[in-house]
Amino acid sequence: MLAVLVLLCFQSIGVSGAECACEIEERPDATAKALTARWMVHALDWGVVSTISSRLGDEGSPAVPFGNVYSFVDGSCDKATGIPYLYGTYMDQSFSDTKSNDSVSLTLSEASLSSVCPNGDIDSCMLNTEFGDPENPMCARLTITGKLVALDDDSEEHKFAKNAFFERHPSMKVWPIRFDAIQCNAMQYNTIQYNTTQHDIILATSLRG
């Protein structure tokens, strides 16, 4: 039973990165949708992965969505790829769900930055400011959807992603090496949606620069 690396091929504010895992670049202007999407995928450290549950609901009932918090990287601090990677195990319910339905989504919020960077407070996202709230349209949100496919454990990409995790999420270095499966998966993205409005759909290729 081995750890699992999952590749999700979904692939305006300056923030001090002194206390963050990586130095955070200044966020693009909110009207620059594609640039902001790329910035989020590289600057943020965690999001919500949603699957169609293989455990919830009764036979014949409508599909039940299931969301789960996951850490991710899109590369090392100095090399952004626009491809979010997940590190986990098929003992986890979300990974298990993809065995019966490989459709997944990854949802990111700019508001999450302050939870991992002590100096990452963003007025448009913070509840203690006049207009701040995670639902504030100026607090960037991004949802990426697609399907998980296999990633070769012996590939250079696998090695690159694993090293990026250990750089940006150092506690993962001491996680158990052995779990329940040797499988890596990649998400071939279908759509990218920025700030949940139809006119803000972005072409998937925009994450790769």
TORZA-609410 format. One record per residue (C-alpha): x, y, z; chain; residue in one letter. Coordinates in steps of 0.5 Angstrom, whole numbers, plus 500, padded with zeros to 3 digits. Example, Ala and Ser with C-alpha at 12.3 -4.5 7.8 and 13.67 -1.06 7.14 Angstrom:
+-----+-----+-----+----+----+
!  c1 !  c2 !  c3 ! ch ! aa !
+-----+-----+-----+----+----+
! 525 ! 491 ! 516 !  A !  A !
! 527 ! 498 ! 514 !  A !  S !
+-----+-----+-----+----+----+
REM end
This chain:
+-----+-----+-----+----+----+
!  c1 !  c2 !  c3 ! ch ! aa !
+-----+-----+-----+----+----+
! 500 ! 500 ! 500 !  A !  M !
! 503 ! 506 ! 498 !  A !  L !
! 502 ! 514 ! 498 !  A !  A !
! 498 ! 517 ! 492 !  A !  V !
! 500 ! 523 ! 488 !  A !  L !
! 494 ! 526 ! 484 !  A !  V !
! 495 ! 530 ! 478 !  A !  L !
! 489 ! 535 ! 477 !  A !  L !
! 490 ! 537 ! 470 !  A !  C !
! 486 ! 543 ! 470 !  A !  F !
! 489 ! 545 ! 468 !  A !  Q !
! 488 ! 587 ! 487 !  A !  S !
! 493 ! 586 ! 492 !  A !  I !
! 500 ! 585 ! 494 !  A !  G !
! 501 ! 580 ! 500 !  A !  V !
! 508 ! 579 ! 504 !  A !  S !
! 510 ! 572 ! 503 !  A !  G !
! 515 ! 572 ! 508 !  A !  A !
! 511 ! 568 ! 513 !  A !  E !
! 508 ! 563 ! 507 !  A !  C !
! 511 ! 557 ! 504 !  A !  A !
! 513 ! 561 ! 498 !  A !  C !
! 514 ! 568 ! 497 !  A !  E !
! 507 ! 571 ! 494 !  A !  I !
! 507 ! 575 ! 488 !  A !  E !
! 502 ! 581 ! 487 !  A !  E !
! 495 ! 579 ! 485 !  A !  R !
! 493 ! 581 ! 478 !  A !  P !
! 488 ! 586 ! 477 !  A !  D !
! 481 ! 583 ! 478 !  A !  A !
! 479 ! 584 ! 471 !  A !  T !
! 485 ! 580 ! 469 !  A !  A !
! 481 ! 573 ! 469 !  A !  K !
! 486 ! 568 ! 466 !  A !  A !
! 492 ! 572 ! 470 !  A !  L !
! 488 ! 571 ! 477 !  A !  T !
! 486 ! 564 ! 475 !  A !  A !
! 494 ! 562 ! 474 !  A !  R !
! 496 ! 566 ! 480 !  A !  W !
! 491 ! 563 ! 485 !  A !  M !
! 493 ! 556 ! 482 !  A !  V !
! 500 ! 558 ! 484 !  A !  H !
! 499 ! 562 ! 490 !  A !  A !
! 494 ! 558 ! 494 !  A !  L !
! 495 ! 552 ! 498 !  A !  D !
! 489 ! 548 ! 499 !  A !  W !
! 482 ! 548 ! 496 !  A !  G !
! 476 ! 543 ! 496 !  A !  V !
! 476 ! 537 ! 492 !  A !  V !
! 468 ! 535 ! 490 !  A !  S !
! 466 ! 528 ! 488 !  A !  T !
! 460 ! 524 ! 487 !  A !  I !
! 460 ! 520 ! 493 !  A !  S !
! 460 ! 512 ! 492 !  A !  S !
! 458 ! 512 ! 500 !  A !  R !
! 452 ! 517 ! 501 !  A !  L !
! 445 ! 516 ! 498 !  A !  G !
! 441 ! 510 ! 497 !  A !  D !
! 441 ! 506 ! 490 !  A !  E !
! 437 ! 509 ! 485 !  A !  G !
! 437 ! 516 ! 489 !  A !  S !
! 440 ! 522 ! 486 !  A !  P !
! 447 ! 523 ! 486 !  A !  A !
! 450 ! 526 ! 492 !  A !  V !
! 456 ! 531 ! 492 !  A !  P !
! 462 ! 530 ! 497 !  A !  F !
! 467 ! 536 ! 498 !  A !  G !
! 473 ! 534 ! 502 !  A !  N !
! 479 ! 539 ! 504 !  A !  V !
! 486 ! 538 ! 500 !  A !  Y !
! 492 ! 541 ! 500 !  A !  S !
! 495 ! 542 ! 493 !  A !  F !
! 501 ! 545 ! 489 !  A !  V !
! 502 ! 547 ! 482 !  A !  D !
! 509 ! 546 ! 482 !  A !  G !
! 515 ! 548 ! 486 !  A !  S !
! 515 ! 556 ! 489 !  A !  C !
! 520 ! 558 ! 483 !  A !  D !
! 516 ! 554 ! 478 !  A !  K !
! 509 ! 554 ! 477 !  A !  A !
! 506 ! 549 ! 472 !  A !  T !
! 498 ! 551 ! 472 !  A !  G !
! 497 ! 544 ! 474 !  A !  I !
! 494 ! 543 ! 481 !  A !  P !
! 497 ! 536 ! 484 !  A !  Y !
! 494 ! 532 ! 490 !  A !  L !
! 498 ! 528 ! 495 !  A !  Y !
! 493 ! 522 ! 498 !  A !  G !
! 491 ! 515 ! 499 !  A !  T !
! 485 ! 511 ! 496 !  A !  Y !
! 483 ! 510 ! 504 !  A !  M !
! 481 ! 517 ! 503 !  A !  D !
! 473 ! 517 ! 501 !  A !  Q !
! 475 ! 522 ! 495 !  A !  S !
! 480 ! 518 ! 492 !  A !  F !
! 475 ! 512 ! 493 !  A !  S !
! 469 ! 516 ! 490 !  A !  D !
! 473 ! 516 ! 483 !  A !  T !
! 474 ! 509 ! 482 !  A !  K !
! 466 ! 509 ! 481 !  A !  S !
! 466 ! 516 ! 478 !  A !  N !
! 472 ! 520 ! 476 !  A !  D !
! 469 ! 526 ! 475 !  A !  S !
! 472 ! 531 ! 480 !  A !  V !
! 472 ! 539 ! 481 !  A !  S !
! 477 ! 543 ! 485 !  A !  L !
! 474 ! 550 ! 488 !  A !  T !
! 479 ! 555 ! 491 !  A !  L !
! 478 ! 562 ! 494 !  A !  S !
! 483 ! 567 ! 495 !  A !  E !
! 480 ! 568 ! 502 !  A !  A !
! 484 ! 561 ! 504 !  A !  S !
! 491 ! 565 ! 503 !  A !  L !
! 490 ! 568 ! 510 !  A !  S !
! 489 ! 561 ! 513 !  A !  S !
! 496 ! 559 ! 511 !  A !  V !
! 500 ! 566 ! 511 !  A !  C !
! 500 ! 570 ! 517 !  A !  P !
! 501 ! 576 ! 513 !  A !  N !
! 496 ! 574 ! 508 !  A !  G !
! 490 ! 578 ! 510 !  A !  D !
! 486 ! 581 ! 504 !  A !  I !
! 481 ! 586 ! 505 !  A !  D !
! 476 ! 584 ! 500 !  A !  S !
! 476 ! 577 ! 503 !  A !  C !
! 476 ! 578 ! 511 !  A !  M !
! 470 ! 579 ! 515 !  A !  L !
! 473 ! 584 ! 520 !  A !  N !
! 473 ! 589 ! 514 !  A !  T !
! 467 ! 594 ! 512 !  A !  E !
! 466 ! 590 ! 505 !  A !  F !
! 470 ! 584 ! 506 !  A !  G !
! 467 ! 577 ! 506 !  A !  D !
! 469 ! 570 ! 502 !  A !  P !
! 463 ! 571 ! 498 !  A !  E !
! 465 ! 578 ! 496 !  A !  N !
! 466 ! 578 ! 488 !  A !  P !
! 472 ! 582 ! 489 !  A !  M !
! 475 ! 576 ! 493 !  A !  C !
! 477 ! 571 ! 488 !  A !  A !
! 474 ! 564 ! 487 !  A !  R !
! 476 ! 559 ! 482 !  A !  L !
! 472 ! 552 ! 480 !  A !  T !
! 476 ! 547 ! 476 !  A !  I !
! 472 ! 541 ! 473 !  A !  T !
! 475 ! 535 ! 470 !  A !  G !
! 476 ! 527 ! 470 !  A !  K !
! 482 ! 524 ! 474 !  A !  L !
! 487 ! 519 ! 470 !  A !  V !
! 493 ! 515 ! 471 !  A !  A !
! 500 ! 519 ! 472 !  A !  L !
! 506 ! 514 ! 472 !  A !  D !
! 509 ! 513 ! 479 !  A !  D !
! 516 ! 513 ! 475 !  A !  D !
! 515 ! 519 ! 471 !  A !  S !
! 519 ! 526 ! 472 !  A !  E !
! 513 ! 529 ! 473 !  A !  E !
! 511 ! 525 ! 479 !  A !  H !
! 518 ! 526 ! 482 !  A !  K !
! 517 ! 534 ! 481 !  A !  F !
! 510 ! 534 ! 484 !  A !  A !
! 512 ! 530 ! 490 !  A !  K !
! 518 ! 534 ! 491 !  A !  N !
! 514 ! 541 ! 490 !  A !  A !
! 509 ! 538 ! 496 !  A !  F !
! 515 ! 537 ! 501 !  A !  F !
! 518 ! 544 ! 499 !  A !  E !
! 511 ! 547 ! 500 !  A !  R !
! 508 ! 542 ! 505 !  A !  H !
! 514 ! 540 ! 509 !  A !  P !
! 510 ! 536 ! 514 !  A !  S !
! 508 ! 531 ! 509 !  A !  M !
! 515 ! 529 ! 509 !  A !  K !
! 513 ! 525 ! 515 !  A !  V !
! 507 ! 522 ! 513 !  A !  W !
! 507 ! 514 ! 512 !  A !  P !
! 510 ! 512 ! 506 !  A !  I !
! 505 ! 506 ! 505 !  A !  R !
! 498 ! 506 ! 504 !  A !  F !
! 493 ! 502 ! 500 !  A !  D !
! 494 ! 503 ! 493 !  A !  A !
! 500 ! 505 ! 488 !  A !  I !
! 496 ! 509 ! 483 !  A !  Q !
! 497 ! 516 ! 481 !  A !  C !
! 491 ! 520 ! 477 !  A !  N !
! 491 ! 526 ! 473 !  A !  A !
! 485 ! 531 ! 472 !  A !  M !
! 484 ! 532 ! 464 !  A !  Q !
! 480 ! 539 ! 465 !  A !  Y !
! 473 ! 541 ! 462 !  A !  N !
! 472 ! 547 ! 465 !  A !  T !
! 474 ! 553 ! 469 !  A !  I !
! 470 ! 558 ! 472 !  A !  Q !
! 472 ! 564 ! 475 !  A !  Y !
! 467 ! 568 ! 481 !  A !  N !
! 461 ! 563 ! 479 !  A !  T !
! 458 ! 568 ! 473 !  A !  T !
! 457 ! 565 ! 466 !  A !  Q !
! 461 ! 570 ! 463 !  A !  H !
! 467 ! 569 ! 467 !  A !  D !
! 468 ! 562 ! 464 !  A !  I !
! 476 ! 562 ! 462 !  A !  I !
! 479 ! 557 ! 457 !  A !  L !
! 482 ! 551 ! 460 !  A !  A !
! 489 ! 553 ! 457 !  A !  T !
! 489 ! 559 ! 461 !  A !  S !
! 492 ! 556 ! 467 !  A !  L !
! 498 ! 554 ! 463 !  A !  R !
! 500 ! 561 ! 461 !  A !  G !
+-----+-----+-----+----+----+
REM end
